[in-house]
Amino acid sequence: MSRAFVKESEDAGSELELPERNVSPHRNLVTPAGLEQIESEVRHLEDALTGARAADDKPAIARCQRDLRYWNQRRASAEVVPPPTRFDKVRFGSTVTVGLDDGTERTLRIVGEDEADPAAGLIAYVAPVAARMIGATVGERVETGGAEGEITAIR
């Protein structure tokens, strides 16, 4: 019989091989809070791995090990950028308020990729909207997600 039709015991473990998480090719700039988030995630995953091993939960072990490889790499490559001390132009870590043409305001903070949460107004510095804002000053017009407006405050 051809080996193609034989199920080897080593093949049974292949379902536990998870694809690696993609690591961004960009510099891993993080705020101090972002570094703490990374370290918190590592601690959480180490605890989860201990629990998964105690329960002999092979899928959970594989998932925790894969995620730990990602987060340990992100921690090792993290470049902490201190909060801005000048507010004359938009920089990494800046909080920017934009008065939109429809009369509403949008406030965005430019952060690292792993910190980004667009629904909470946290935009990765490599996102197009952040790239358009970096270097801009109060009074300049910018586009933020399909809406245009004027930067009214930088802090």
C-alpha positions in Angstrom: 0.0 0.0 0.0 1.2 3.5 -0.8 2.4 5.6 2.1 -0.1 8.3 1.0 -2.8 6.1 2.4 -1.2 5.3 5.7 -1.8 7.5 8.7 1.4 7.7 10.7 1.3 8.6 14.4 3.5 11.6 13.7 0.9 13.0 11.3 -1.6 13.0 14.2 0.4 15.9 15.8 0.4 18.0 12.7 -2.9 19.6 13.6 -1.0 21.2 16.5 1.3 23.1 14.2 0.0 26.5 14.1 1.1 29.1 11.6 3.4 31.7 13.1 2.0 35.2 13.8 3.3 37.7 11.3 5.8 40.1 12.6 5.7 43.6 11.1 8.7 44.7 9.0 8.5 48.2 10.5 10.5 49.4 13.5 8.7 48.3 16.7 8.2 51.8 18.2 6.1 51.6 21.4 5.0 54.1 24.1 5.9 53.3 27.7 2.3 52.0 28.1 2.7 49.9 25.0 5.8 48.2 26.4 3.8 47.4 29.6 1.0 45.9 27.5 3.6 43.7 25.8 5.1 42.6 29.1 1.6 42.0 30.5 0.7 39.8 27.5 3.9 37.8 28.0 3.1 37.2 31.7 -0.5 36.3 30.8 0.7 33.8 28.2 3.3 32.3 30.5 0.6 31.7 33.1 -1.7 30.2 30.4 1.0 27.9 29.2 1.6 26.6 32.7 -2.1 25.9 33.1 -2.3 24.2 29.6 0.7 22.0 30.5 -0.9 21.0 33.8 -4.1 20.1 32.0 -2.1 18.4 29.2 -4.1 20.5 26.7 -1.9 20.2 23.6 -3.8 22.7 21.4 -3.6 25.3 24.1 0.1 24.5 24.7 0.8 25.0 21.0 -1.3 28.2 20.9 0.5 29.7 24.0 3.9 28.7 22.7 3.3 30.3 19.3 1.9 33.5 20.9 4.8 33.6 23.3 7.3 33.5 20.5 5.6 36.4 18.9 5.3 38.6 22.0 8.8 37.8 23.2 10.1 38.9 19.8 8.1 42.1 20.0 9.4 42.7 23.5 13.0 42.1 22.4 12.6 44.5 19.4 10.6 47.2 21.2 12.0 50.7 21.0 10.4 52.8 23.7 9.7 56.3 22.6 9.1 58.7 25.5 6.0 60.9 25.4 6.4 64.1 23.4 7.4 67.1 25.3 6.8 69.6 22.5 3.5 70.1 20.9 4.3 72.3 17.9 3.8 69.4 15.5 2.4 65.9 15.4 4.9 63.2 16.5 4.8 59.6 17.7 2.8 59.6 20.9 0.9 62.8 20.1 -2.8 63.1 20.7 -4.3 65.0 17.9 -7.7 66.6 17.7 -9.2 67.2 14.3 -12.2 69.4 13.7 -14.0 67.7 10.8 -15.8 69.6 8.1 -19.1 68.2 9.3 -18.7 70.0 12.6 -17.6 67.0 14.7 -14.3 66.3 16.3 -12.1 63.3 16.1 -9.3 62.7 18.6 -6.5 60.2 17.7 -3.4 59.2 19.5 -0.4 57.9 17.4 1.0 54.7 19.0 2.9 51.5 18.2 1.4 48.8 16.0 0.6 46.4 18.9 -1.1 49.2 20.9 -3.3 50.3 18.0 -7.1 50.2 18.6 -8.8 52.4 16.0 -12.2 52.1 17.8 -10.5 53.7 20.8 -8.8 56.3 18.8 -5.3 54.7 19.0 -3.8 54.7 15.6 -0.6 52.8 14.6 2.2 55.2 13.5 2.4 53.2 10.2 -1.3 53.6 9.4 -1.9 55.9 6.4 -3.9 58.4 8.6 -1.0 58.7 11.1 1.6 59.0 8.3 -0.4 61.9 6.9 -0.5 63.6 10.3 3.1 63.2 11.5 4.9 66.5 11.0 1.7 68.5 10.7 0.9 71.5 12.8 -2.2 73.1 14.3 -4.2 74.7 11.5 -3.2 72.2 8.8 -5.8 70.2 7.0 -5.7 66.4 7.1 -7.8 63.4 6.0 -8.9 61.0 8.8 -10.6 57.9 7.5 -12.4 59.5 4.6 -13.3 62.7 6.4 -11.3 65.9 6.1 -10.7 68.5 8.8 -8.3 70.8 10.4 -5.9 70.0 13.3 -7.2 72.0 16.2 -5.0 70.7 19.0 -1.8 68.6 19.5 -1.0 67.3 23.0 
